Amino acid sequence: MRRDAHHVAGSSGRAPRKRRGLVGSSRASAQGGHLLILESGAFAVKSTLPNGSNAQRKVTADGLETTFVTNHLSPFLLTNLLLPVLKASAPARIVNVSTGLHRSAHIDFDDLQSERDYDQRHAYGQAKLANLFFTYALARRLRGTTVTVNAADPLATKRGANAMPSSLPLAIRLILPLLKPFLTTGRAAQSSIYLASSPAVEGLTGAYVNVWRKSIRSSPASYDEATAEKVRRVSIELTGLEEKSLSH
């Protein structure tokens, strides 16, 4: 891996506080950072209930629901802590890997940790939607700089499609078998590679790009700035960041 690129795959579900050591070592060793790709894809795949939900809700050492930590809070924390490096060595690009499952999700601020009613599809979609709110909000805050922030939709992989819960809508469950031959890891990476390296997207920010390298609209809900600000404040509180330390 090049010195000026950071790729973070957040699949371990470790608590946000334990990510700070990783960030500290990265900031100390990096001579510059021009690219940050955040690929978090923790999804509980074992369905134990008739409706496809997973009874085994897991929490981190901080007592936070694992799916929300891995798919949103960890990328949120890492991005904010590495942002000084990226800004100092700009131009730079931040790419958050999203998912189409955000389209059927909503943010339940009354049960953000899914303590009352845990459903794996909702937990994953909610976390990815929260991360999308963060992506767009950060892009707005960094306008006028040469640091861009975009979201990449990988569509899916065969492994991901096989892990989809039985609670998915019937139409999706019917079409998935037809799509599986095309759901390769190479295709899934196309949107991220394009946003990370293509000269064609220089200066593009706040976009949602699919595997066909097209900038498309994400869900209408994902553009609600009031909800985005609420997500941001909750995320700051849960990760222990200080508002005054966020200069962006």
C-alpha positions in Angstrom: 0.0 0.0 0.0 1.2 3.4 -0.9 2.2 5.8 1.9 -0.3 8.4 0.8 -3.3 6.1 0.8 -5.2 4.8 3.7 -7.7 1.9 3.3 -9.7 1.0 6.3 -11.8 -2.2 6.3 -14.0 -2.0 9.4 -15.3 -5.4 10.0 -14.1 -6.3 13.4 -16.7 -4.4 15.4 -14.1 -3.3 17.9 -15.1 -0.3 20.1 -14.4 3.2 18.7 -12.0 4.0 21.6 -9.7 1.2 20.4 -9.5 2.7 16.9 -7.7 5.7 18.3 -4.4 3.7 18.6 -4.7 2.8 14.9 -5.3 6.4 14.0 -2.4 7.6 16.2 0.1 5.3 14.5 -1.2 6.2 11.1 -0.9 9.9 11.7 2.6 9.4 13.1 3.9 7.3 10.2 2.2 8.9 7.3 4.1 11.6 5.4 0.9 12.6 3.7 -2.5 11.3 3.0 -4.3 11.8 -0.2 -6.9 9.0 -0.1 -9.1 7.4 2.6 -11.4 4.6 1.7 -13.7 3.4 4.4 -15.1 0.0 3.7 -17.3 -1.3 6.6 -19.6 -4.2 6.0 -20.5 -6.0 9.2 -23.8 -7.8 8.8 -25.3 -10.4 11.1 -25.9 -13.3 8.7 -27.5 -16.0 11.0 -31.2 -15.7 11.1 -32.7 -17.5 14.1 -36.3 -16.2 14.1 -39.2 -16.9 11.7 -39.2 -13.3 10.4 -35.5 -13.5 9.6 -34.3 -11.3 12.5 -31.3 -12.2 14.6 -31.9 -12.8 18.3 -28.2 -12.6 19.0 -27.7 -8.8 19.3 -24.0 -8.1 20.0 -22.4 -5.1 21.7 -18.8 -3.8 21.9 -16.8 -3.3 25.1 -18.3 0.2 25.2 -21.8 -1.3 25.3 -22.7 -0.1 21.8 -24.5 -2.2 19.2 -21.8 -3.8 17.0 -23.4 -3.2 13.6 -23.8 0.5 14.3 -20.3 0.8 15.6 -18.6 -1.0 12.7 -20.6 0.5 9.9 -20.9 4.1 11.1 -19.2 5.1 14.3 -15.8 3.7 13.4 -15.7 5.3 10.0 -17.0 8.5 11.5 -14.3 8.5 14.2 -11.5 7.5 11.9 -12.4 10.1 9.3 -12.5 12.9 11.8 -9.2 11.9 13.4 -7.4 11.5 10.1 -8.9 14.6 8.6 -6.0 16.9 9.6 -3.6 14.7 7.7 -5.8 14.7 4.6 -6.3 18.5 4.7 -2.6 19.2 5.2 -1.7 17.1 2.1 -4.7 18.0 -0.1 -5.9 17.4 -2.7 -7.4 14.4 -1.0 -10.3 12.1 -1.5 -12.5 10.4 1.1 -14.6 7.5 -0.2 -17.3 5.8 2.0 -18.6 2.5 0.8 -22.3 2.5 1.1 -25.1 0.0 0.2 -28.5 0.1 -1.5 -30.0 -1.2 1.7 -30.0 2.3 3.1 -33.0 3.0 0.8 -35.4 1.1 3.0 -33.9 2.3 6.3 -34.6 5.1 8.7 -32.8 6.4 11.8 -34.6 5.4 15.0 -33.2 7.9 17.5 -35.4 6.5 20.3 -33.7 3.1 19.9 -30.4 3.8 18.1 -28.8 0.7 19.7 -31.6 -1.6 18.7 -32.2 -2.6 22.3 -36.0 -3.0 22.1 -36.4 -4.8 18.8 -33.3 -6.1 17.1 -33.5 -6.9 13.4 -30.3 -7.4 11.4 -31.6 -5.8 8.2 -32.8 -2.7 10.0 -29.6 -2.4 12.1 -27.4 -2.7 9.0 -29.5 -0.3 6.9 -29.7 2.2 9.7 -26.0 2.2 10.2 -25.3 2.7 6.5 -27.8 5.5 6.3 -26.2 7.2 9.2 -22.8 7.0 7.4 -24.4 8.4 4.3 -25.7 11.4 6.3 -22.2 11.9 7.5 -20.7 11.6 4.0 -23.0 14.4 2.7 -22.6 16.6 5.7 -18.8 16.4 5.6 -18.9 17.2 1.9 -20.9 20.3 2.6 -18.5 21.4 5.4 -15.4 20.9 3.2 -16.8 22.7 0.1 -14.2 25.3 -1.0 -11.3 23.0 0.0 -9.6 20.4 -2.2 -10.8 17.5 0.0 -13.7 15.7 -1.6 -16.1 13.2 0.1 -18.2 10.8 -1.9 -20.2 7.5 -1.4 -19.6 4.4 -3.5 -22.4 1.8 -4.0 -20.8 -1.6 -4.5 -24.2 -3.2 -5.4 -23.4 -6.6 -3.9 -21.3 -9.7 -4.1 -22.4 -13.3 -4.3 -21.4 -13.8 -0.7 -23.3 -10.7 0.4 -26.4 -11.8 -1.6 -26.3 -15.3 0.1 -26.2 -13.6 3.4 -29.3 -11.6 2.8 -32.0 -12.4 5.5 -35.3 -14.0 4.6 -37.1 -10.9 5.8 -36.2 -9.1 2.6 -39.1 -8.0 0.4 -40.3 -10.8 -1.9 -39.4 -8.9 -5.1 -35.7 -8.6 -4.0 -35.6 -12.3 -3.0 -36.9 -13.3 -6.4 -34.5 -11.2 -8.4 -31.3 -12.0 -6.4 -30.7 -15.5 -8.0 -30.8 -13.8 -11.4 -28.2 -11.2 -10.4 -25.7 -13.5 -8.6 -23.7 -14.4 -11.8 -22.9 -10.7 -12.1 -22.2 -10.0 -8.5 -18.4 -10.4 -8.5 -16.0 -8.8 -6.1 -14.3 -7.1 -9.1 -17.6 -5.4 -10.1 -18.4 -4.5 -6.5 -15.1 -2.6 -6.3 -15.6 -0.5 -9.5 -17.4 2.4 -7.8 -14.7 2.7 -5.1 -11.8 2.4 -7.6 -13.4 5.0 -9.8 -14.0 7.6 -7.0 -10.5 6.9 -5.6 -8.5 7.2 -8.8 -10.3 8.6 -11.8 -9.3 12.1 -13.0 -12.9 12.4 -14.2 -14.2 12.9 -10.7 -11.6 15.5 -9.6 -13.5 18.1 -7.6 -16.6 16.0 -7.4 -18.0 15.9 -3.9 -21.2 14.9 -2.1 -22.0 12.3 -4.8 -23.4 8.8 -4.7 -21.8 6.7 -7.4 -22.8 3.2 -8.6 -20.8 0.3 -10.1 -21.5 1.7 -13.6 -19.6 4.8 -12.6 -22.7 6.9 -12.7 -23.6 9.5 -10.1 -27.1 8.8 -9.0 -29.5 9.9 -6.3 -29.5 8.0 -3.0 -32.7 7.8 -0.9 -34.7 11.0 -0.5 -34.3 10.7 3.3 -30.5 10.7 3.0 -30.5 14.4 1.9 -32.4 15.7 5.0 -29.9 18.1 6.6 -31.7 18.4 9.9 -31.5 14.7 10.4 -27.9 14.7 9.3 -27.0 17.3 11.9 -28.8 15.2 14.6 -26.8 12.1 13.5 -23.6 14.1 13.7 -24.2 15.3 17.2 -25.2 11.8 18.4 -22.1 10.4 16.7 -19.8 13.0 18.4 -21.3 12.0 21.8 -21.0 8.3 21.3 -17.4 8.4 20.0 -16.2 10.9 22.6 -15.1 13.5 20.2 -15.0 17.1 21.3 -17.0 19.5 19.2 -14.3 22.1 19.4 -11.8 19.7 18.0 -13.7 19.4 14.8 -12.4 22.3 12.9 -14.0 21.3 9.6 
